Amino acid sequence: MSMKQDLSVFVRHRDGDVAGMELAVDGIRCAGCMQAIESGLSREADILSARVNLALKRVTVEWREGALRPETVIERLSKLGFKAYPFLPAADRDGASNGEKRLLRCLGVAGFAAMNIMLLSVSVWSGNNSDISPVTRDFFHWLSALLALPTAAYAGRPFFESALRALRAGAVNMDVPITLGVVLALGMSVVETWNHAEHAYFDGAVMLLFFLLIGRYLDELMRRRTRDLAGNLAALKAETATRLSANGETVVVPIAAISRGDLVLVRPGERVSVDGMVESGASDIDQSLVTGETAPISVVSGASVYAGTVNLSGALTVRVAAAGGGTLLDEIDRLMAQAVESRSRYVRLSDRAARLYAPLVHATALATFLGWIAFGLGWQQALIIAITVLIITCPCALGLAIPAVQVVAASALFRQKVMLKEGGALERLAEADTVVFDKTGTLTLPDPALVNAASIAPEVLRMAGSLAAASRHPLARPIALAAGNLPPIEGVREHHGLGLSALCDGAEMRLGSVAFCDAEAAAAPVAAAFPTASLIAWRHGEASAVFAVDQELRPDAEACVQALAALGLRVLILSGDRASAVAPMAARLGIADYKADLRPDEKLSELDRLAAQGCKVLMVGDGLNDAPALAKAHVSISPISATHLAQASADIVFLGDSLAPVASSIRTARQARKLMLENLWFAVLYNAIAVPVAIAGLATPLVAAAAMSGSSLIVTLNALRAARRSGASR
């Protein structure tokens, strides 16, 4: 008995009586699939919009509230030839993994069969053809058929299914001529073998599938995203909150049970779970992950706090403004989804070539068949020549031209401690003409450091470090680390918003704000020497010292900016940090164009402004507030120390503290794109020579398959130059 499906839980409801749903869709491979889905769904009167994200293989569909059921959308996609599911992060990852495994199995089967069929062909033709009896020849041909037909039926499914989907949707993609060539070659070979002819082309058809599966597998490897974007927000979203009841009792409840206007308690060390306003209490809040501001901010009654930030010192009672949905984290998630959708419109080099290729191949093969018929040749011979044209012009070299370079370049980048997450990023990186840096954690090292340690007496550093070890404050950690992570001193008292104190050798020792330690005189020269640093004072009796804690520039940051300028790129800084911290660093790096105090949406506006000027922006960032900009930019790079969401949003991730990989990645990408274009031009030149030969009937399908294999080998060997050039550029 069939069961009704209820997908209403996956529907998102928006203002203006608009409903929508995000779907993971099997079989989206190229710009042709994207066009088929969007145009096919847009023809439906009830559907307001349909947007395909090619990189993530997802479709976002919107309709008027109540106009249709969500199950209907899946049914209509099925009629277009695409199987769709409500998007679930785990299912999406499993689907990508299963797709790669399937291609690998098909590749193994095709390779094994191709080797054996070639051995049979060599056995037939290794001696004098006149010495081979027709019975022996037919036996080897039927043996080849026994291997080739089931192999093609299994290994060719990725191409056959894609071609059928395209034809059902009224479109044509690269897999249509592949399917046509393989099916016709196998069919003609069976007919020729049945009629005891000398030639059969089973080896050519299977070899064709083998080489094309190599290209398809390499392409699938580069398309796979390493992490789901939305799923990474879970690491920052608290699942529960401590709600305060009217009688003062505290109850831990799921975030879904929290409503606007509720009171929640946020204890020291906890992550804030809601957006709201502080009703009572005082504390320091670390909001670097959300806003990019390096220094913790002090909050008191009436101050706003946001989900995802960390409460450092005192307990807070917060009146809820938003929880679960509508928080700043959700706004960042929404901005990022829009940004990714915008960037997915980028059409890759191989897709652009494929749009022109498929109809041209079909027209050429059909014209060849009809032309030879018109010249009086029998339909069988005319069909063999047309099949030869299809095989010799098969997009094997075209299919390998891009993925082969991507894989070699990705391997070269990996040796330089750069991880490429998506193959199309290489092309976009090569096109970049503007580099936008975030400051905190990107131009600087991710963790603050004690920058005036050389001027602090070792004994003072030791004593201050023992006191700092008892604190969870982010500005205390650099002092404890510089002192060697000593055991914390006993009897430490914490003064909220001020600092720490303890008795040591009969006198009170303090560590905290300059005023708390009465160290204004000692702080003045330190502030003058380190204007962007946060100052932490120490006092023990009459002795005092002031520690300067600041974000240090990454090694060779200046050299990286100079290298980017030498490559002809414009360099800017867009930061959420305060202007007083951004301006000195921009001056030190020689970057004249910078902006500070930017919210995530303001960074997106700046990127839109640059795009409107015709700039192809490379965004380099690391924080949660950078994630939408990383997704929006033409291409993006993130350090391995970045937040999970920033890493997921970026196309490229680099390891280590050095910024050198940013410039070296651009050089490698430009070299790779040059090789891609060389391979595509070779494919064009190959077809310009081979197609007239095939049309003239001077080649057989077997010769066509050999020529196709040779062209694939040449583009692969040319792709290997990417590794050699990348090694030379280091």
Secondary structure, 3 states (H helix, E strand, C coil): CCCCCCCHHHCEEECCCEEEEEEEECCCCCHHHHHHHHHHHHCCCCEEEEEEECCCCEEEEEEECCCCCHHHHHHHHHHCCCCEEECCHHHHHHHHHHHHHHHHHHHHHHHHHHHHHHHHHHHHHCCCHHHCCHHHHHHHHHHHHHHHHHHHHHHCHHHHHHHHHHHHCCCCCCHHHHHHHHHHHHHHHHHHHHCCCCCCCHHHHHHHHHHHHHHHHHHHHHHCCCCCCHHHHHHCCCCEEEEECCCCCEEEEEHHHCCCCCEEEECCCCECCEEEEEEECCEEEECHHHHCCCCCEEECCCCEECCCCEECCCCEEEEEEEECCCCHHHHHHHHHHHHHHHHCCCCCHHHHHHHHHHHHHHHHHHHHHHHHHHCCCCHHHHHHHHHHHHHHCCCHHHHHHHHHHHHHHHHHHHHCCEEECCCHHHHHHHHCCEEEECHHHHHECCCCEECCHHHCCHHHHHHHHHHHCCCCCCCCHHHHHHCCCCCCCCCCEEECCCEEEEEECCEEEEEECCCCCCCHHHHHHHHHHCCCCEEEEEEECCEEEEEEEECCECCCHHHHHHHHHHCCCEEEEECCCCHHHHHHHHHHHCCCEEECCCCHHHHHHHHHHHHHCCCCEEEECCCHHHHHHHHHCCEEEEECCCCHHHHHHCCEEECCCCCHHHHHHHHHHHHHHHHHHHHHHHHHHHHHHHHHHHHCCCCCHHHHHHHHHHHHHHHHHHHCHHHHHHHHHC
